[in-house]
Amino acid sequence: MEKPNNSIIHILGVGLDAKDGHKRITQAERFSIVGGSEETHNKMSETVIKTFETLSRRGKNIDEVDKIELVEIIRENTPR
């Protein structure tokens, strides 16, 4: 699958289970995590950070993996 040169790949995680009134936002160049309870927000943040670490170990950038491989990497890195 070819992507235009000006494409921006960004992972967005949205948590909807916050009941404590806190507004949680974690951002980096290639991902944003917003909302969620403290536990959910931390799990989503950990997942994307580990996902990018896995990509780096494989010598790949998020722009270079197909959707199926990215989903597999995210699943592998999601805390149980």
Order of alpha helices (4+ residues) and beta strands (2+ residues): beta-beta-beta-alpha-alpha
